[in-house]
Amino acid sequence: MEFDISLGCQKALGRIKRKDTKLFKAISQKLLQFGLNPQHPSLRLHKLQGELQSVWSISITRSIRMVLYYREVLGEKRATFISVGTHKEVYK
């Protein structure tokens, strides 16, 4: 599946890359996995509820999540990642 990364998420990934290369590598691997198979069990893809009911989340590590939404582009489903951080940071 093709996906985009929002500007805000790109900036957060840049900060992570400078501060924690191990985490950045884990994120890169999960994004690659998402591109190949968004339903892969290791991603733990799930739709959020409540105020965040229009977005989805994948797990990077036990504590790090990436939040995304889906949209239609020329009849194709496409994902856009909008946030990365701890559970507390991305689900606020």
C-alpha positions as CSV (number, residue, x, y, z in Angstrom):
1,M,0.0,0.0,0.0
2,E,1.2,3.4,-0.8
3,F,1.3,6.0,1.9
4,D,2.3,9.6,2.7
5,I,3.9,11.1,5.8
6,S,2.6,14.6,6.8
7,L,5.0,17.4,7.3
8,G,4.5,17.4,11.1
9,C,5.2,13.7,11.2
10,Q,8.3,14.1,9.0
11,K,9.7,16.7,11.4
12,A,9.1,14.4,14.4
13,L,10.8,11.5,12.5
14,G,13.8,13.8,11.8
15,R,14.1,14.6,15.6
16,I,13.9,10.9,16.4
17,K,16.5,10.1,13.8
18,R,19.0,12.5,15.4
19,K,18.3,11.4,19.0
20,D,17.5,7.7,18.8
21,T,18.8,5.8,15.7
22,K,17.6,2.5,17.1
23,L,14.0,3.7,17.3
24,F,14.3,5.4,13.9
25,K,15.3,2.0,12.4
26,A,12.4,0.3,14.1
27,I,10.0,2.9,12.6
28,S,11.5,2.5,9.2
29,Q,11.1,-1.3,9.3
30,K,7.4,-0.9,10.4
31,L,6.7,1.5,7.6
32,L,8.3,-0.9,5.1
33,Q,6.1,-3.7,6.6
34,F,3.0,-1.4,6.3
35,G,3.8,-0.7,2.7
36,L,4.0,-4.4,1.9
37,N,1.1,-5.6,4.1
38,P,-0.9,-3.1,6.2
39,Q,-2.7,-6.0,7.9
40,H,0.5,-7.7,9.2
41,P,-0.1,-8.8,12.8
42,S,3.1,-7.2,14.1
43,L,1.7,-3.7,13.2
44,R,-1.4,-4.2,15.4
45,L,-3.3,-1.9,13.1
46,H,-6.5,-0.7,14.8
47,K,-9.2,2.0,14.4
48,L,-9.3,4.4,17.3
49,Q,-12.5,5.4,19.1
50,G,-14.1,8.5,20.6
51,E,-12.8,11.8,19.5
52,L,-10.1,10.0,17.3
53,Q,-12.6,7.7,15.6
54,S,-11.6,8.9,12.1
55,V,-8.0,7.7,12.5
56,W,-6.0,4.5,12.9
57,S,-2.9,3.5,14.7
58,I,0.0,1.0,14.3
59,S,2.4,-0.1,17.0
60,I,6.1,0.5,16.5
61,T,7.3,-0.7,19.9
62,R,5.5,-1.4,23.2
63,S,5.2,2.3,23.9
64,I,5.6,4.1,20.5
65,R,2.7,4.5,18.0
66,M,2.1,6.0,14.6
67,V,-1.3,7.5,13.8
68,L,-2.7,7.6,10.3
69,Y,-5.9,8.2,8.3
70,Y,-7.1,6.7,5.0
71,R,-8.3,8.6,2.0
72,E,-9.3,7.9,-1.6
73,V,-7.0,9.0,-4.4
74,L,-8.2,8.2,-7.9
75,G,-10.3,5.4,-6.5
76,E,-7.4,3.9,-4.6
77,K,-7.1,3.7,-0.8
78,R,-4.1,5.7,0.5
79,A,-2.8,6.2,4.0
80,T,-1.3,9.3,5.5
81,F,0.8,9.1,8.7
82,I,0.1,12.2,10.8
83,S,1.8,11.5,14.2
84,V,4.4,9.5,15.9
85,G,5.2,9.2,19.6
86,T,4.3,7.6,22.9
87,H,0.7,6.4,23.5
88,K,0.2,9.5,25.7
89,E,1.6,11.9,23.0
90,V,-0.4,10.7,20.0
91,Y,-3.7,9.9,21.6
92,K,-4.2,13.3,23.2
